[in-house]
Amino acid sequence: MEQAAPLINLMNLDRHGLEDYFESIGEKRYRAHQLLKWIYHHGVTDFLGMTDVGKKLRAKLEATAVIRPPKVLFQKVSSDGTTKWLIELDGGNAVETVYIPEPTRGTLCVSSQVGCSLNCTFCSTATQGFNRNLSTAEIIGQVWVAARALGHDAKDNRRLTNVVMMGMGEPLLNFDNVVPAMNLMRDDFAFGLANKRVTLSTAGLVPGIDKLSEVCDVSLAVSLHAPTDELREQLVPLNKKYPIAELMAACQRYLETRPRANVTFEYTLMKGINDRPEHARGLVKLLRRLPSKLNLIPFNPFPGTRYERSDEETIRQFQTIVMEAGLIATVRRTRGDDIDAACGQLVGTVLDRTRRSSQHRAAVALADAGVGA
Ligand code: SAH
């Protein structure tokens, strides 16, 4: 017996992909625009509700496709208005998405992978291990879910103005699914955000940064966290593969190819680890010639971590040193930590396939017992 082809989830396709899809079923490419507006402006996922789509086309769509956003397991609202959604994926996995309202903007922090494979020693997602990449539908679906829950309207009620790919996972290791999702965030037929208001955050995957510059004009955030290779290797093991000098050169190239894009460096301040005046001065040397901003993030603790947040006074001193030397540096206010929604606290539910979570727990236990590094 002939097997029916599986239904394609149209949320996996950006505008270009959807145009190709319509062509493949013998329809005009502009149909893609109609469909995008139904899904992303009106939140309609049932072809029946698409009143300007004729009966014949509707039948064709129903035979070949579905529109399937991910399901929400729960929504939690923090005392400061920060909202976190736990998004259900297949097979018992789940990821987290966080909305951070501010007086002049609303930022959504989106996950790109179930867990993470990079093992940064100060990040709680690393303790969860890694399961898989998210699909485009699962990434843009997080924006879709938040927009619906917030009553976001692209015209009258823009609750959502910025998206940062700073949730769980390393977005550049899921390049092929992240790029179409970021295209939809910036497409006027979908969420219509300005290029600069979509930010991809990376632990420093040099070839990925170069590849990104070829296809996208989004803002780039780079997780630096240390001014020397020796220290950065301890915090971000990926530094062994792509040391600081190579990373800085890649950021420079990104700015040359994408002169309108913003580059921000993230620096999580951990007590006694990377928060001394000499670290601040090292950072100044590194960033002086790169038109960029520095975002200082007070470390957010999580169960089992060996790191602590720097004192307020130390953070202020650090900021003063870099600012007096001419860098633009802001301190990220901690938001949503009463619901575990702050940076580095997102864990979701990861069915670890790498055994990394148990290795990580064992390493932390040994370190806590004073054995090894
Ligand atoms: N993988 C990407 C995006 C995810 S993390 C990246 O590495 O950039 C988003 C930011 O939060 C990164 O700068 C990350 O280093 C930082 N972060 C991770 N754990 C943290 C913690 N416990 N406290 C504060 N910031 C943390």
Residues whose N, C-alpha, C, O or C-beta is under 5 A from the ligand:
A	BS01	SAH	F122 C123 S124 M165 M166 G167 G169 E170 P171 S201 T202 A203 S223 E266 T268 I297 P298 F299 N300 C343 G344
